[in-house]
Amino acid sequence: MTARHLADGAWAERHACRYLERQGLELVESNYSTRAGEIDLIMRDDAMLVFVEVRLRRSVEFGHPAESIDHGKRRRVRRAAEHYLTVRRGRDLPPCRFDVVTIVGDRHRQTTEWFPDAFN
């Protein structure tokens, strides 16, 4: 990956986090990574633990960013979430869901969409 790609990804995750915080969610952890996969954001929505996948695209020329989350990506995120729950939460398992935040555009002009419970 290029340095610009990494910087854009980091910006998108910060932007998504701020967007969700304005919606009332609270950040628990970011960039949780295991061999199984990575979770961009882990947030709390009241008693619900929310695992968030963030997708950034400059345009929808090649499809909406949510369309890029295929079965394999969902599986990796779920496995990383299982790891997080086992390691960080032990027997204290809260209700959980998987959300997606998509961003189309760039730092100066973008459209942000939130898809709660997107994996179901």
MDTraj code that builds the backbone (N, CA, C; nanometers):
import mdtraj as md
import numpy as np

residues = "MET THR ALA ARG HIS LEU ALA ASP GLY ALA TRP ALA GLU ARG HIS ALA CYS ARG TYR LEU GLU ARG GLN GLY LEU GLU LEU VAL GLU SER ASN TYR SER THR ARG ALA GLY GLU ILE ASP LEU ILE MET ARG ASP ASP ALA MET LEU VAL PHE VAL GLU VAL ARG LEU ARG ARG SER VAL GLU PHE GLY HIS PRO ALA GLU SER ILE ASP HIS GLY LYS ARG ARG ARG VAL ARG ARG ALA ALA GLU HIS TYR LEU THR VAL ARG ARG GLY ARG ASP LEU PRO PRO CYS ARG PHE ASP VAL VAL THR ILE VAL GLY ASP ARG HIS ARG GLN THR THR GLU TRP PHE PRO ASP ALA PHE ASN".split()
xyz = np.array([
    [0.0826, -0.1183, 0.0000],
    [0.0000, 0.0000, 0.0000],
    [0.0871, 0.1247, 0.0000],
    [0.0365, 0.2273, -0.0641],
    [0.1112, 0.3517, -0.0680],
    [0.0894, 0.4311, 0.0602],
    [0.1787, 0.5237, 0.0841],
    [0.1665, 0.6094, 0.2031],
    [0.0361, 0.6891, 0.1976],
    [-0.0013, 0.7357, 0.0793],
    [-0.1263, 0.8120, 0.0644],
    [-0.2461, 0.7242, 0.0965],
    [-0.2444, 0.6013, 0.0486],
    [-0.3548, 0.5081, 0.0743],
    [-0.3699, 0.4843, 0.2249],
    [-0.2590, 0.4639, 0.2940],
    [-0.2628, 0.4429, 0.4386],
    [-0.3127, 0.5671, 0.5114],
    [-0.2660, 0.6849, 0.4683],
    [-0.3097, 0.8102, 0.5307],
    [-0.4590, 0.8322, 0.5064],
    [-0.5061, 0.8033, 0.3869],
    [-0.6488, 0.8180, 0.3561],
    [-0.7316, 0.7216, 0.4409],
    [-0.6827, 0.6004, 0.4574],
    [-0.7537, 0.5026, 0.5394],
    [-0.7618, 0.5456, 0.6850],
    [-0.6525, 0.5981, 0.7379],
    [-0.6515, 0.6469, 0.8761],
    [-0.7477, 0.7647, 0.8914],
    [-0.7481, 0.8560, 0.7927],
    [-0.8416, 0.9684, 0.7973],
    [-0.9856, 0.9171, 0.7955],
    [-1.0154, 0.8206, 0.7084],
    [-1.1517, 0.7682, 0.6966],
    [-1.1986, 0.7068, 0.8286],
    [-1.1107, 0.6362, 0.8955],
    [-1.1479, 0.5753, 1.0231],
    [-1.1734, 0.6827, 1.1295],
    [-1.0921, 0.7870, 1.1324],
    [-1.1155, 0.8966, 1.2271],
    [-1.2472, 0.9680, 1.1955],
    [-1.2714, 0.9912, 1.0670],
    [-1.3946, 1.0569, 1.0234],
    [-1.5166, 0.9721, 1.0621],
    [-1.5090, 0.8418, 1.0367],
    [-1.6199, 0.7522, 1.0710],
    [-1.6432, 0.7501, 1.2218],
    [-1.5371, 0.7495, 1.2989],
    [-1.5487, 0.7490, 1.4443],
    [-1.6199, 0.8756, 1.4916],
    [-1.5781, 0.9912, 1.4429],
    [-1.6426, 1.1176, 1.4817],
    [-1.7896, 1.1176, 1.4393],
    [-1.8169, 1.0666, 1.3203],
    [-1.9545, 1.0593, 1.2699],
    [-2.0403, 0.9743, 1.3646],
    [-1.9905, 0.8575, 1.4035],
    [-2.0664, 0.7698, 1.4923],
    [-2.0790, 0.8281, 1.6325],
    [-1.9766, 0.8971, 1.6783],
    [-1.9861, 0.9626, 1.8095],
    [-2.0963, 1.0685, 1.8088],
    [-2.1120, 1.1397, 1.6974],
    [-2.2207, 1.2380, 1.6868],
    [-2.3574, 1.1694, 1.6882],
    [-2.3601, 1.0413, 1.6513],
    [-2.4851, 0.9648, 1.6542],
    [-2.5096, 0.9028, 1.7916],
    [-2.4169, 0.9230, 1.8846],
    [-2.4347, 0.8749, 2.0209],
    [-2.3543, 0.7519, 2.0584],
    [-2.2734, 0.6985, 1.9665],
    [-2.1903, 0.5833, 1.9990],
    [-2.0632, 0.6294, 2.0696],
    [-1.9999, 0.5380, 2.1412],
    [-1.8775, 0.5689, 2.2162],
    [-1.7658, 0.4755, 2.1707],
    [-1.6495, 0.5316, 2.1409],
    [-1.5355, 0.4519, 2.0970],
    [-1.4834, 0.3663, 2.2120],
    [-1.4630, 0.2370, 2.1836],
    [-1.4026, 0.1444, 2.2784],
    [-1.2580, 0.1191, 2.2380],
    [-1.2373, 0.0915, 2.1094],
    [-1.1030, 0.0593, 2.0593],
    [-1.1022, 0.0768, 1.9076],
    [-0.9847, 0.1060, 1.8530],
    [-0.9719, 0.1160, 1.7072],
    [-0.8584, 0.0273, 1.6591],
    [-0.8707, -0.0172, 1.5360],
    [-0.7696, -0.0985, 1.4695],
    [-0.7301, -0.2220, 1.5491],
    [-0.8291, -0.2984, 1.5910],
    [-0.8022, -0.4239, 1.6610],
    [-0.7636, -0.5271, 1.5562],
    [-0.6451, -0.5832, 1.5693],
    [-0.5920, -0.6720, 1.4663],
    [-0.5483, -0.8057, 1.5252],
    [-0.5828, -0.9119, 1.4544],
    [-0.5403, -1.0466, 1.4889],
    [-0.4979, -1.1159, 1.3600],
    [-0.4501, -1.2387, 1.3730],
    [-0.4202, -1.3164, 1.2524],
    [-0.5459, -1.3416, 1.1711],
    [-0.6591, -1.3486, 1.2391],
    [-0.7862, -1.3788, 1.1726],
    [-0.8372, -1.2621, 1.0896],
    [-0.8057, -1.1391, 1.1291],
    [-0.8561, -1.0222, 1.0578],
    [-0.8416, -0.8971, 1.1416],
    [-0.9009, -0.7888, 1.0930],
    [-0.8901, -0.6607, 1.1608],
    [-1.0283, -0.5990, 1.1741],
    [-1.0473, -0.5248, 1.2826],
    [-1.1700, -0.4492, 1.3030],
    [-1.1300, -0.3028, 1.3084],
    [-1.1904, -0.2217, 1.2219],
    [-1.1533, -0.0808, 1.2158],
    [-1.1888, -0.0079, 1.3449],
    [-1.3146, -0.0218, 1.3885],
    [-1.3603, 0.0462, 1.5094],
    [-1.4442, -0.0498, 1.5929],
    [-1.4272, -0.0416, 1.7227],
    [-1.5149, -0.1123, 1.8151],
    [-1.5792, -0.0036, 1.9002],
    [-1.7120, 0.0001, 1.8969],
    [-1.7831, 0.1081, 1.9646],
    [-1.8941, 0.0504, 2.0521],
    [-1.9461, 0.1339, 2.1374],
    [-2.0572, 0.0942, 2.2233],
    [-2.1774, 0.1814, 2.1874],
    [-2.2912, 0.1158, 2.1690],
    [-2.4189, 0.1825, 2.1447],
    [-2.5108, 0.1379, 2.2574],
    [-2.5144, 0.2158, 2.3646],
    [-2.5793, 0.1764, 2.4905],
    [-2.5148, 0.0464, 2.5382],
    [-2.5914, -0.0614, 2.5530],
    [-2.5352, -0.1884, 2.6016],
    [-2.4785, -0.2732, 2.4882],
    [-2.4993, -0.2320, 2.3640],
    [-2.4575, -0.3087, 2.2459],
    [-2.3116, -0.2786, 2.2116],
    [-2.2327, -0.3843, 2.1859],
    [-2.0967, -0.3692, 2.1369],
    [-2.1034, -0.3742, 1.9846],
    [-2.0443, -0.2757, 1.9187],
    [-2.0575, -0.2600, 1.7741],
    [-1.9207, -0.2704, 1.7085],
    [-1.9070, -0.3655, 1.6167],
    [-1.7848, -0.3828, 1.5375],
    [-1.8094, -0.3131, 1.4036],
    [-1.7235, -0.2169, 1.3696],
    [-1.7483, -0.1305, 1.2545],
    [-1.6414, -0.1507, 1.1471],
    [-1.6870, -0.1755, 1.0265],
    [-1.6009, -0.1791, 0.9084],
    [-1.6174, -0.0457, 0.8363],
    [-1.5065, 0.0206, 0.8041],
    [-1.5082, 0.1502, 0.7370],
    [-1.4569, 0.1310, 0.5947],
    [-1.5306, 0.1852, 0.4981],
    [-1.4911, 0.1763, 0.3571],
    [-1.4885, 0.3153, 0.2950],
    [-1.3795, 0.3475, 0.2288],
    [-1.3611, 0.4755, 0.1611],
    [-1.3402, 0.4518, 0.0125],
    [-1.4109, 0.5277, -0.0681],
    [-1.3903, 0.5280, -0.2132],
    [-1.3967, 0.6732, -0.2605],
    [-1.3158, 0.7051, -0.3573],
    [-1.3166, 0.8411, -0.4112],
    [-1.4435, 0.8690, -0.4917],
    [-1.4975, 0.7641, -0.5549],
    [-1.6207, 0.7793, -0.6334],
    [-1.6923, 0.6443, -0.6353],
    [-1.8110, 0.6443, -0.6931],
    [-1.8861, 0.5186, -0.7070],
    [-1.8732, 0.4643, -0.8492],
    [-1.7739, 0.5118, -0.9212],
    [-1.7520, 0.4696, -1.0593],
    [-1.7435, 0.3169, -1.0715],
    [-1.6825, 0.2516, -0.9734],
    [-1.6684, 0.1064, -0.9778],
    [-1.7578, 0.0387, -0.8741],
    [-1.8619, 0.1075, -0.8299],
    [-1.9562, 0.0515, -0.7345],
    [-1.9493, 0.1222, -0.6003],
    [-2.0550, 0.1047, -0.5244],
    [-2.0630, 0.1649, -0.3910],
    [-1.9643, 0.0936, -0.2985],
    [-1.9028, 0.1657, -0.2056],
    [-1.8038, 0.1023, -0.1171],
    [-1.8592, -0.0165, -0.0382],
    [-1.9863, -0.0132, -0.0022],
    [-2.0443, -0.1250, 0.0739],
    [-2.0419, -0.2544, -0.0077],
    [-2.0461, -0.2422, -0.1390],
    [-2.0443, -0.3607, -0.2257],
    [-1.9102, -0.4340, -0.2203],
    [-1.8071, -0.3686, -0.1715],
    [-1.6749, -0.4318, -0.1664],
    [-1.6582, -0.5231, -0.0449],
    [-1.7584, -0.5283, 0.0415],
    [-1.7509, -0.6141, 0.1598],
    [-1.8128, -0.7489, 0.1240],
    [-1.7269, -0.8392, 0.0813],
    [-1.7736, -0.9700, 0.0355],
    [-1.7793, -1.0700, 0.1514],
    [-1.8160, -1.1917, 0.1195],
    [-1.8291, -1.2972, 0.2202],
    [-1.6975, -1.3183, 0.2956],
    [-1.5858, -1.3172, 0.2251],
    [-1.4554, -1.3368, 0.2887],
    [-1.4233, -1.2264, 0.3888],
    [-1.4531, -1.1028, 0.3538],
    [-1.4271, -0.9911, 0.4449],
    [-1.5156, -1.0027, 0.5683],
    [-1.6428, -1.0342, 0.5484],
    [-1.7332, -1.0512, 0.6630],
    [-1.6829, -1.1627, 0.7552],
    [-1.6352, -1.2708, 0.6968],
    [-1.5833, -1.3831, 0.7754],
    [-1.4611, -1.3402, 0.8572],
    [-1.3701, -1.2652, 0.7966],
    [-1.2502, -1.2194, 0.8686],
    [-1.2865, -1.1241, 0.9825],
    [-1.3812, -1.0350, 0.9583],
    [-1.4235, -0.9424, 1.0631],
    [-1.4913, -1.0194, 1.1763],
    [-1.5748, -1.1157, 1.1427],
    [-1.6408, -1.1964, 1.2460],
    [-1.5384, -1.2729, 1.3293],
    [-1.4391, -1.3309, 1.2639],
    [-1.3359, -1.4050, 1.3378],
    [-1.2562, -1.3126, 1.4293],
    [-1.2242, -1.1944, 1.3812],
    [-1.1529, -1.0980, 1.4651],
    [-1.2407, -1.0570, 1.5836],
    [-1.3706, -1.0416, 1.5607],
    [-1.4629, -1.0068, 1.6696],
    [-1.4701, -1.1199, 1.7721],
    [-1.4741, -1.2441, 1.7248],
    [-1.4743, -1.3585, 1.8170],
    [-1.3475, -1.3577, 1.9027],
    [-1.2348, -1.3290, 1.8401],
    [-1.1081, -1.3213, 1.9123],
    [-1.1147, -1.2103, 2.0172],
    [-1.1614, -1.0931, 1.9763],
    [-1.1728, -0.9810, 2.0692],
    [-1.2597, -1.0193, 2.1884],
    [-1.3743, -1.0789, 2.1619],
    [-1.4659, -1.1154, 2.2698],
    [-1.4026, -1.2162, 2.3648],
    [-1.3306, -1.3124, 2.3100],
    [-1.2664, -1.4138, 2.3927],
    [-1.1547, -1.3543, 2.4776],
    [-1.0701, -1.2738, 2.4157],
    [-0.9527, -1.2193, 2.4844],
    [-0.9874, -1.1031, 2.5765],
    [-1.0698, -1.0102, 2.5295],
    [-1.0972, -0.8878, 2.6048],
    [-1.2182, -0.8985, 2.6973],
    [-1.3136, -0.9831, 2.6624],
    [-1.4384, -0.9835, 2.7379],
    [-1.4585, -1.1089, 2.8233],
    [-1.3915, -1.2179, 2.7869],
    [-1.4069, -1.3412, 2.8642],
    [-1.5505, -1.3894, 2.8663],
    [-1.6072, -1.4038, 2.9856],
    [-1.7448, -1.4534, 2.9982],
    [-1.8486, -1.3421, 2.9951],
    [-1.8038, -1.2198, 2.9992],
    [-1.8945, -1.1053, 2.9989],
    [-1.9263, -1.0665, 2.8547],
    [-2.0167, -1.1403, 2.7916],
    [-2.0460, -1.1188, 2.6504],
    [-2.1701, -1.0310, 2.6333],
    [-2.1498, -0.9096, 2.5839],
    [-2.2632, -0.8210, 2.5594],
    [-2.3296, -0.8561, 2.4260],
    [-2.4491, -0.8037, 2.4007],
    [-2.5056, -0.8173, 2.2664],
    [-2.4151, -0.7421, 2.1682],
    [-2.4019, -0.7964, 2.0476],
    [-2.3101, -0.7390, 1.9478],
    [-2.3797, -0.7251, 1.8133],
    [-2.3241, -0.6355, 1.7325],
    [-2.3683, -0.6248, 1.5928],
    [-2.2500, -0.5747, 1.5096],
    [-2.2657, -0.5879, 1.3783],
    [-2.1629, -0.5447, 1.2833],
    [-2.2218, -0.4334, 1.1970],
    [-2.1597, -0.3159, 1.2031],
    [-2.2027, -0.2007, 1.1246],
    [-2.1000, -0.1705, 1.0164],
    [-2.1435, -0.0960, 0.9165],
    [-2.0549, -0.0492, 0.8104],
    [-2.0747, 0.1012, 0.7960],
    [-1.9644, 0.1735, 0.7838],
    [-1.9685, 0.3153, 0.7506],
    [-1.8965, 0.3304, 0.6178],
    [-1.9656, 0.3915, 0.5210],
    [-1.9036, 0.4157, 0.3913],
    [-1.8835, 0.5653, 0.3721],
    [-1.7738, 0.5968, 0.3057],
    [-1.7407, 0.7354, 0.2755],
    [-1.7067, 0.7411, 0.1268],
    [-1.7772, 0.8264, 0.0545],
    [-1.7481, 0.8482, -0.0874],
    [-1.7031, 0.9920, -0.1016],
    [-1.5821, 1.0098, -0.1554],
    [-1.5270, 1.1434, -0.1737],
    [-1.3877, 1.1523, -0.1157],
    [-1.3561, 1.2700, -0.0639],
    [-1.2242, 1.2913, -0.0043],
    [-1.2391, 1.3755, 0.1223],
    [-1.1279, 1.4203, 0.1754],
    [-1.1291, 1.4947, 0.3018],
    [-1.2064, 1.6255, 0.2932],
    [-1.2166, 1.6816, 0.1749],
    [-1.2781, 1.8123, 0.1578],
    [-1.4269, 1.8052, 0.1270],
    [-1.4673, 1.6950, 0.0646],
    [-1.6072, 1.6819, 0.0241],
    [-1.6396, 1.5342, 0.0179],
    [-1.7341, 1.4915, 0.1026],
    [-1.7656, 1.3494, 0.1071],
    [-1.9108, 1.3283, 0.1476],
    [-1.9575, 1.2086, 0.1170],
    [-2.0872, 1.1613, 0.1617],
    [-2.0611, 1.0426, 0.2532],
    [-2.1170, 1.0478, 0.3718],
    [-2.0959, 0.9426, 0.4709],
    [-2.2288, 0.8737, 0.4970],
    [-2.2270, 0.7402, 0.4939],
    [-2.3471, 0.6624, 0.5232],
    [-2.3150, 0.5584, 0.6300],
    [-2.4111, 0.5357, 0.7167],
    [-2.3983, 0.4390, 0.8245],
    [-2.5018, 0.3299, 0.8046],
    [-2.4561, 0.2057, 0.8050],
    [-2.5427, 0.0896, 0.7879],
    [-2.5364, 0.0045, 0.9155],
    [-2.6271, 0.0295, 1.0122],
    [-2.6279, -0.0517, 1.1336],
    [-2.6683, -0.1961, 1.1018],
    [-2.6092, -0.2895, 1.1744],
    [-2.6403, -0.4317, 1.1611],
    [-2.6300, -0.4779, 1.0159],
    [-2.5225, -0.4371, 0.9509],
    [-2.5078, -0.4563, 0.8065],
    [-2.4789, -0.6017, 0.7665],
    [-2.4335, -0.6846, 0.8576],
    [-2.3983, -0.8221, 0.8208],
    [-2.5183, -0.9153, 0.8248],
    [-2.6330, -0.8665, 0.8699],
    [-2.7538, -0.9507, 0.8737],
    [-2.8486, -0.9158, 0.7634],
])
top = md.Topology()
chain = top.add_chain()
for i, resn in enumerate(residues, 1):
    res = top.add_residue(resn, chain, resSeq=i)
    for name in ("N", "CA", "C"):
        top.add_atom(name, md.element.get_by_symbol(name[0]), res)
traj = md.Trajectory(xyz[None], top)
